[in-house]
Amino acid sequence: MEIDQLNYKCTPQENWQGRTDGIDFSQQRWHQRIQCIDLQHNEIPSVASGAIAFALIGFSSDEGVRRNGGRTGAVNGPAAFRKASANLPVHFNEQTAIYDLGDICCTDGNLEKAQHELAKLVTSALHKGLTPLLIGGGHEIAYGHYCGINDAINPEKSVGIINFDAHFDLREKESAGFSSGTGFLQIANDCMQSGKTFNYLPVGIQKNGNTQALFLTAEKLGVSHIPAALFVSKGQEEVLAKIKVFIDSVDHVYLTICMDVFSAAFSPGVSAPAFTGIYPDHFFFSCLELIMTSGKLISMDIAELNPVYDEADRTAKLTAAIAFQLLSAN
């Protein structure tokens, strides 16, 4: 693919550094397995049929957060993630490949251009047989990511979006333009224009983080949501059942996780902290397991990692733990 040099930054291999216990596969950590690809000089590797390979892509942008009036700093989220995850132990299959394709960057405040470049990279990675894992950056990552998935798949197939998030992100475009809070309404509008069904399941929604108008917008769009209040013992079976029904209703699943879905005690480094958010406990990871083992997961992202406000790197480490789970299922 052609990459716009103004919107692209490769990841030097030396950025992946960490503890080395040995060279035997059973002793290795992520930094020993990840291969950095400079797309200015090299093509995305093709993956043989049946092989497992992931494309790690950073989205270095918080322009959408700025437009939305949030706390900026997530532009450095991808770098913080790489640092936090370098020492993760390898628990995926020895034949699994992870390629770091670098970052798509938002330059000069041109979010729309960055989203377009991100979409192209996601499409290319999927066409090569890789499963993308994107790291943001603000949740404006979602619109570009979805567009890339949509361009890559058979148009007759449906995509369902599962969004772990305290917010609907169904806001109307404001004077500042599209933002981190408008992505899923943009997707809904695109679906409407193309005659597709808008398949969207927000999980972890906080009543104190969304206006009544946003609940009404979700209702008008036919969007059913799972509130954070259900993430208690008596609500867990209902949560899993709702996620399963949603998965069964679509051909592909796009998973997006906004780090503000979690309680600020565990995830302080975000644009808009949720002090009553869900816990990153065994039940949350059970939800991920249900999605990961469905056979329908096509692409993933983790958004809103903001190292400026990340006390003791808690959010970065939690982001790394989630990525560990997502890439270690095989």
Secondary structure, 3 states (H helix, E strand, C coil): CCCCHHHEECCCHHHCCCCCCCCCHHHCEHHHHCEECCCCCCCCCCCCCCCCEEEEEEEECCHHHHHCCCCCCHHHHHHHHHHHHCCCECCCCCCCEEEEEEEEECCCCCHHHHHHHHHHHHHHHHHCCCEEEEEECCCCHHHHHHHHHHHHCCCCCCEEEEEECCCCCCCCCECCECCCCCHHHHHHHHHHHHCCCCEEEEEEECHHHCCHHHHHHHHHCCCCCEEHHHCCHHHHHHHHHHHHHHHHCCCEEEEEEEHHHEECCCCCCCCCCECCCECCCHHHHHHHHHHHCCCCEEEEEEECCCHHHCHHHHHHHHHHHHHHHHHCCC
